[in-house]
Amino acid sequence: LGAVTAIDLRINSEGGSVSDALEIYNCIQARKDDVTCFNDGYAVSSASIILCAGGKAVTPHSSLTMIHEPWSMTVGDETDHLKAAQMLSKHGDTIAGIYARKTGKPASEMRESMKTETWFTGAEASEFGFSETDQEETEEQELIEDRVTQLDLSPFKNVPQNIIEMVQGRKRFTTPAMASNASGGTKNKTNLMDKTKILAALKARGVT
């Protein structure tokens, strides 16, 4: 990708091979500061490993993340099955270590969550540590502007002119003006809601 410095990685997967997921994870880790991982629907099983790979992850309220123990099939005698169990244990420890590094929780706690097969809504995944919702306001502003300027308004009727200008990049995204106070007719900043708190409240409910 050369000089590209911002990558949005979109994930919607039911998982699959652990070896594939580990390879993808390690490739992304090599330049993780450039990568934001989005759960666009499912980050289930091995796909949840990839969700943890970037510098930042986003789990919308309408997404699901699931972690569980690795599994395989074994054919053979008692020794073969015992070796397979040891192999699965090593795989489980490795995956739990990845989750622990992302969430900041102990690997032992992650392993227990894997053993019970734990499902997370977007908000629960964020609360658990699988995604970040505490972006700085300037970063949030840039994210909003990037998304807004990509919108196609052609299918819609009666779009306000200020929205058209915003999408076409002629007008900077701003928060709606608040009503003037009753006494002075000008904005009274003491009556304005705190934008940072508004964004934090939205993020806490899975709005990204």
Wavefront OBJ file of the C-alpha trace (Angstrom):
o trace
v 0.000 0.000 0.000
v 3.041 2.257 -0.006
v 2.526 5.670 1.550
v -1.064 5.068 2.642
v -1.337 6.141 6.284
v -4.988 5.471 7.119
v -6.643 2.095 6.552
v -10.240 1.200 7.407
v -10.428 -2.583 7.716
v -14.006 -3.820 7.379
v -14.840 -7.160 9.029
v -17.967 -9.281 8.603
v -16.980 -12.896 9.155
v -18.047 -16.029 10.983
v -14.396 -16.998 11.424
v -12.523 -20.046 10.225
v -8.913 -21.196 10.334
v -6.907 -20.093 13.359
v -3.679 -20.191 11.353
v -5.135 -17.822 8.740
v -6.417 -15.460 11.435
v -3.023 -15.415 13.163
v -1.271 -14.580 9.889
v -3.704 -11.752 9.159
v -3.351 -10.502 12.746
v 0.440 -10.391 12.573
v 0.435 -8.676 9.166
v -1.847 -5.947 10.492
v 0.149 -5.631 13.713
v 3.206 -4.703 11.647
v 1.526 -1.362 10.828
v -1.310 -1.313 13.343
v -1.135 2.438 14.036
v -2.477 3.039 10.514
v -5.380 0.601 10.846
v -8.873 0.983 12.286
v -10.814 -2.285 12.416
v -14.585 -2.013 11.976
v -16.972 -4.818 12.879
v -19.529 -4.386 10.101
v -21.690 -7.246 11.345
v -19.925 -10.340 12.637
v -16.489 -10.641 14.195
v -17.060 -14.196 15.355
v -14.627 -16.948 16.322
v -11.308 -16.450 14.490
v -12.553 -13.159 13.027
v -12.501 -11.702 16.549
v -8.714 -12.146 16.481
v -8.523 -9.852 13.453
v -10.725 -7.277 15.215
v -7.945 -6.953 17.810
v -5.168 -6.388 15.284
v -5.370 -2.680 14.484
v -4.497 0.390 16.455
v -8.184 1.039 17.030
v -11.428 -0.928 16.713
v -15.039 0.173 16.233
v -17.977 -2.058 17.190
v -21.319 -0.446 16.248
v -24.373 -1.254 18.330
v -25.654 -3.388 15.443
v -22.643 -5.729 15.453
v -21.841 -8.986 17.238
v -18.502 -10.280 18.486
v -17.984 -13.810 19.808
v -15.016 -15.594 21.387
v -14.750 -19.314 22.135
v -12.284 -22.150 22.547
v -10.505 -23.454 19.459
v -11.603 -26.865 18.260
v -10.519 -29.548 15.819
v -11.145 -33.162 14.844
v -8.792 -35.997 15.789
v -8.482 -39.555 14.494
v -6.220 -42.039 16.219
v -5.426 -43.793 19.441
v -5.274 -42.418 22.991
v -1.866 -40.828 22.408
v -3.118 -39.002 19.316
v -6.076 -37.591 21.193
v -3.917 -36.494 24.135
v -1.529 -34.729 21.749
v -4.483 -33.040 20.067
v -5.699 -31.799 23.449
v -2.257 -30.314 24.159
v -2.264 -28.653 20.745
v -5.686 -27.116 21.379
v -4.548 -25.871 24.774
v -1.588 -24.071 23.175
v -3.880 -22.526 20.576
v -6.270 -21.387 23.305
v -3.460 -19.804 25.326
v -2.193 -17.944 22.252
v -5.622 -16.575 21.373
v -6.326 -15.604 24.998
v -3.022 -13.703 25.000
v -4.153 -11.680 21.962
v -7.459 -10.836 23.623
v -5.666 -9.919 26.854
v -3.301 -7.593 25.032
v -6.255 -5.823 23.415
v -8.563 -5.578 26.420
v -6.001 -5.188 29.201
v -7.604 -8.051 31.082
v -5.690 -11.110 32.389
v -5.226 -13.922 29.882
v -6.761 -16.316 32.424
v -9.967 -14.254 32.463
v -10.055 -14.221 28.680
v -9.611 -17.993 28.593
v -12.571 -18.461 30.918
v -14.698 -16.231 28.675
v -13.619 -18.342 25.713
v -14.593 -21.563 27.496
v -18.121 -20.306 28.109
v -18.425 -19.040 24.483
v -19.143 -15.370 25.114
v -21.165 -13.172 22.754
v -20.947 -9.371 22.852
v -23.182 -6.693 21.418
v -21.331 -3.694 20.045
v -21.691 -1.770 23.298
v -20.682 -4.806 25.370
v -17.612 -5.379 23.196
v -16.595 -1.773 23.743
v -17.170 -1.986 27.495
v -15.173 -5.218 27.643
v -12.243 -3.612 25.843
v -12.472 -5.025 22.324
v -13.025 -1.558 20.852
v -12.325 2.074 21.690
v -14.921 4.795 21.942
v -12.891 7.505 23.674
v -11.551 9.315 20.599
v -10.486 12.904 20.965
v -13.025 15.412 19.704
v -10.728 16.431 16.818
v -10.475 12.813 15.681
v -14.246 12.414 15.946
v -14.693 15.559 13.865
v -12.399 14.223 11.145
v -14.176 10.857 11.186
v -17.577 12.519 10.808
v -16.344 14.730 7.982
v -14.790 11.803 6.129
v -18.048 9.860 6.312
v -20.209 12.866 5.419
v -18.259 13.795 2.266
v -18.731 10.245 0.958
v -22.527 10.389 1.107
v -24.580 10.184 -2.092
v -27.595 12.443 -1.729
v -28.986 11.862 -5.226
v -31.703 9.379 -4.110
v -33.156 11.874 -1.623
v -35.552 14.804 -2.054
v -35.757 18.073 -0.130
v -32.203 17.929 1.240
v -31.428 21.249 3.000
v -28.874 23.422 1.200
v -26.495 23.467 4.165
v -26.386 19.646 4.112
v -25.688 19.634 0.365
v -22.818 22.098 0.868
v -21.445 20.020 3.724
v -21.419 16.832 1.661
v -19.873 18.603 -1.314
v -17.090 19.837 0.940
v -17.920 23.540 0.676
v -18.987 23.877 4.277
v -17.390 22.511 7.426
v -19.443 20.193 9.608
v -20.692 22.059 12.669
v -23.044 21.251 15.480
v -26.518 22.795 15.168
v -26.811 26.242 16.730
v -28.659 26.313 20.025
v -31.644 28.608 20.569
v -30.821 32.040 21.915
v -31.569 32.735 25.565
v -34.794 34.462 26.431
v -33.277 37.619 27.861
v -30.426 38.602 25.573
v -31.169 37.171 22.137
v -27.598 35.793 21.788
v -26.147 32.416 22.627
v -25.338 31.953 26.263
v -22.535 29.417 26.493
v -23.447 28.520 30.045
v -26.663 27.011 28.695
v -25.043 24.969 25.927
v -24.642 21.255 26.373
v -21.071 19.979 26.555
v -20.219 18.501 23.140
v -17.615 16.188 24.653
v -20.210 14.771 27.044
v -22.744 14.373 24.234
v -20.243 12.430 22.123
v -19.248 10.305 25.122
v -22.898 9.482 25.809
v -23.483 8.495 22.184
v -20.331 6.361 22.102
v -21.353 4.617 25.316
v -24.508 3.505 23.518
v -22.658 2.157 20.500
v -23.003 5.159 18.174
v -19.742 5.569 16.252
l 1 2 3 4 5 6 7 8 9 10 11 12 13 14 15 16 17 18 19 20 21 22 23 24 25 26 27 28 29 30 31 32 33 34 35 36 37 38 39 40 41 42 43 44 45 46 47 48 49 50 51 52 53 54 55 56 57 58 59 60 61 62 63 64 65 66 67 68 69 70 71 72 73 74 75 76 77 78 79 80 81 82 83 84 85 86 87 88 89 90 91 92 93 94 95 96 97 98 99 100 101 102 103 104 105 106 107 108 109 110 111 112 113 114 115 116 117 118 119 120 121 122 123 124 125 126 127 128 129 130 131 132 133 134 135 136 137 138 139 140 141 142 143 144 145 146 147 148 149 150 151 152 153 154 155 156 157 158 159 160 161 162 163 164 165 166 167 168 169 170 171 172 173 174 175 176 177 178 179 180 181 182 183 184 185 186 187 188 189 190 191 192 193 194 195 196 197 198 199 200 201 202 203 204 205 206 207 208
